[in-house]
């Protein structure tokens, strides 16, 4: 399904121009479905999604993302109803999730994307830096930015193939040993940062004893700052390369750590520093070997080379497979309100 084809009574699959859609092999990313009926209602859309859920599941497994455009969705409550029409997907609440981002819950299924304006601007698989991650992501554009503010996606299997070809030793180590992430978190959330969630919120604990118990259970190591307020936690070795739907994907947050590192440390990694040693403060192979800084930067560029730009229009909904595509928020000016929902 990749042309002017009907999907039930309300949907029509269409092609749009690059860079808003790209074709990799014989597969377009994302699949774009527009509303084929004038003056339809939200109730009709909800019923249509419920009827076509298995079709959408199959299409998502192939394309990695589906963009729904032109449907009568204009509010967070409309978005909430749209999400809930996918009966097979269970909610992963913000409280339960282990995202570094500071978010505000709108409904039990809907939250803001990131209260830090600079957050999420480097390609990543959502929460792949933790033992728990959503399988699917929904994004909804209530108000597009005046300038910029789109969400870019890139096919993770394409990136993985390029990493394997261009950096075979890095790929082999990552596949064998996985990856560890080190986070620096304060007691109080910082909404000015894209990675500003507090350790209390991140781990869902109120006291140091509780968070230490949870970290021990999850396999983390940790230390506290001298004043006992700030937490430095290192994850267990997590997957760096994963096999999903028969595709080998670059399932990690290594590239995003380049941005998180500057936010955690309060400064950019300096050129005169030993860059790989500096990066190791935030991310390493699962056997504690440092990663080559220049290779990580090159992988960041590989992601950008294959990026697809979702330039938001009011009412757009994007459904992403968190294993098959990475995503990144683009810089913007003016008001922007894009909401999210995570599913497990």
N, C-alpha and C positions, 0 to 999 in steps of 0.2 A: 504494500500500500504506500505509494509515493507519488501520486499525481492527483488529478481532480477526481477524487473518489469519494462517494458518500459513506459516512459512518452513522448508520441509523438515520432517523428523521431530521436531526438537528445539525449534524456535523458534516463538513466537507474538507477533505485533505487537499491542501494546495502547496505549491512551491513558491518560495519567496527568494529574493536576491541575496547574494553575498554582500556583506559579511554576516547577515542576519540568519543565514542558513548555509551550511556547507555539506558537500557530499564526500564521504570517505568510502572508497570502494563502490559498493552499490547501495550505501545507506546514507540517507540525509539526516543531519543533526541540526536542530531538533526536527521532529515531525510537527507540522503546523496544521491545526484543525480550526477552521473558522465556522461561525454560526451560519447555518444555511437557511434559517427561517426568520423572517422579519417579525418584530413585535412578540417574540416568545417571552415567556415568563421565567422567573427563577425556579418555580415549581416544575416547569417543563424541563428545564436544564437538569435539575436534581434527578428527576425520573429517567431522563435520557442517560445520564452518567451511570445510574444503577443498572440499567439495562445493558450498557456497553462495557461494563467494568472488565470483563474477561478479555474483550477486544483490546481495551486500553493497556491491560497488563501485558498482553502479547506484543503490542506495538512498542511499549516502553522497553521491553527486554531487547528489542532490535535496535531502536533509535537512541536509547539513553535519555531522551527528553521529549516531552510533548508540550507544545505551546497552544493553549486554547485562546482564541482571539475573537472579539466581536460578540460575546455572550453578555446577557443583561446582568452583569455583576458589577456593583459599584460600592459596596460597603463591606466591612469586616464580617457582618452577619451573613451576607450573601456568600462570601468566601467560606465561612464556617459551614454553611449548608452544603456547598459544593464539595468540600472535603469529606463531610460525613456521609455523602452519597457513595463513597468508596468503602463498602462494607467490610472488605477483607483487610483493610489497613487499620492497625491499632495506633492510638495516639502515643507519642513520646513527648511528654510534657517538658516544659523548660526546667521545672524543678527536678525532674528525674534525669534530664540530660546532663552531659558533662561538656558543655560548650564554654569557651573562654569569654564569649561575648556577653555584654550586659544587654538584656532584653526586657521588654515590658509585656506582660500577658494581657491580651485583649479579651479573649474568651478561653474556655477550657482547651480549645484546639488551635488558637491563633495567637501569635505574638509578633512583636516588631522584629526586624532582622538583626539590627545591631545599633545600639544607641551611640556608639563611637563613630563619628563621621568617616574616619579613616579605616574602620574595621573591615576585614574580609576582602581586601583589595588584591590579594595574591591567591592564585588558584589553590584550591584545597578540596579534599573530600571531607564533608561535614563530620567533625568530631572523631576523625580517624586517629587523633593523638591520644585517644582514651580507649579503655576496654569496651565501651558501649557507644554505639553509633546508630543513627537512623538508617533505615533501608531506602526510604523514599523521602523526598522533599517537595513541598508545595511553596511556590511564591505567588503573591498576588499584588498587582500594581493598583493601588487606590489613587495615588497622585504621582505622575511621573515628574522627574526633576526638570527644571527649566533648561539646564544644560547638562549633558552627560547623564550619569546615574543608571546606566543599563547594568544588566547582569550578564557576564560572559560565561560561557561553558566550553569545556574542551573534552574530547573523548579520551578517557584514561588509557584504553587499550592502545590507541595510536601513540600516546606519549610513552607508554611502557615499551612498545616495540622500538621506538627511536632511542630510548635510554639503553636498551639491550644492545642495539647495534652500535651506538656511538660511545658508550661507556660500559663495556662488558664486565670489567672488574667491579665497578660500583654496583651494577645490576646483580652480579653473582653474590656479593657480600650482603646486599640488601635482602635478596631472596633467602639466603642461608641463615642470616642472623637476625633479620628484622631491624627494628628501630626503637630507640628510647627517646623520650621527650622530657625536658626539664622545664618546669614552669615556676614563675616567681609571682606569688599572689599575696595581696594585702588582706587585712581583716575587713576593710570597707571597700565596696565596689567603686570603681572609677569610670564614670560614663564618658569621660573624654577619650578613653582608650578603646581601640577595637578589641583588645584582649584585657579587659578591665574587670572581669568578674572576681569577686572575693573568694577566698578559700572556703568560707562558710557556705556560700551559695554553690560553688563548684562541686564540693563534696557532699552537700546537703547535711551539714553538721553545724552545731552551735558552739561546741567547746573543743579545745585542743585534744582532750582525751578521746572524744568521739571521732574526730577526724583522724587521729592516729590509728584508732581501731579500724576505721574504714580503709585507710591506706594500707595497713598491714594485710587486711583481707584481700585487697585488690592487687597486692604485689608491688606496691610503690615503696620507694625509699624516700627519706626526707630529712630536712633539718630546719631549724627555726632561726630567724634573725636574732641578734643579740638582745633586742628589746622584747622578743617573743611575740611580736605582732605579725611579722611577715613570714610566709611559708615558702620554702624551696622544695618542690616535690619532683621526683623522677619516676616516670612510668616504668612498668615492666617492659620487657622486649615485646613489641607488637608487630603485627604483619606490616611489611613494606610492599610486598608484591602478593597479589591475591588472584585466584582464579574464579571468575564469575561468569555464568552463562556461556561457558566454554571459551572465555576471553581472559587473557592475562592482563591485569590492570595494575596501575601504579597507585595502589590504595594506601595513602599515607598523607601526612601534613608536613613533609620535609620542606617543600618550597615555601609554604606559608610561614614556617618558622623563621625565615629571613625577616619577615615583617614583625612577627611576635617578639623576636629577640630584641629589636630596638625598643619596643614598648615595655618589655619586662625590665630591661636594663636602664632605660631612660636615655639611651644615646645610640647612635648608629655605630656599627662595627667600623673601626677606623682602618684606613688603608695601611698605616704603618704597623698595625697589629699583625700577629700571626693569625690570618683570617680563619684557617681551619681550626686552630686551637680555640679561637674566640667562639666560633660556631658550636664547638663541642660543649660549651656551657649550656646550650639550649637543645641540641639534638646530636645523636650519635648512632652508630650502628648498635645493634642489640648486644654485641660483645664488647661494647664500650670503645671501640676504635673510632677515631674522628673521621668525619666526612670531608672530602675535598671541597672547600668553599667554592672554587671556580666551577666545579662540576654541578653543584647545586644551583649556582647562578645560571649555568647553561641549561639545566633542566627547566628552570623558570622561563627562559627564553623559548624553549621547545613548546611549552604550554601556550605561550603567547602566539607562536607561529601557527598553531592549529585552532586558535580561539574562534568561537562563534559568538557574535554579539546579539544578545537579546535586548533590543532597544524598546523599552517599555511603552505601551499605550495603556490608557486608563481601562481597567477591567480585564487586562490580561491575566491569565493564570499559567504558570509553568509547573509541570510535574516532572521531577528529575529522579532518575535512579542514582542513588548516592554511590553505588559501586562502579557504575559505568561512566559517569561524567564528573569532572571537577567543576567548581564554579568560583567566580570572583566578582565582587562588586566594583564598578567603575567609579571614578571620581565624579563629583557633581557639584552644581551650584543651584541655589534656589530650593524651594520646598520639595521634598521627596518623601513618599510614604509607600513603602513596599513591605508587605506583611509576609509571615512565614508560618508553616506548620510542618512538624516532623512526624514521621510515621515509622513504626518498628514492625 
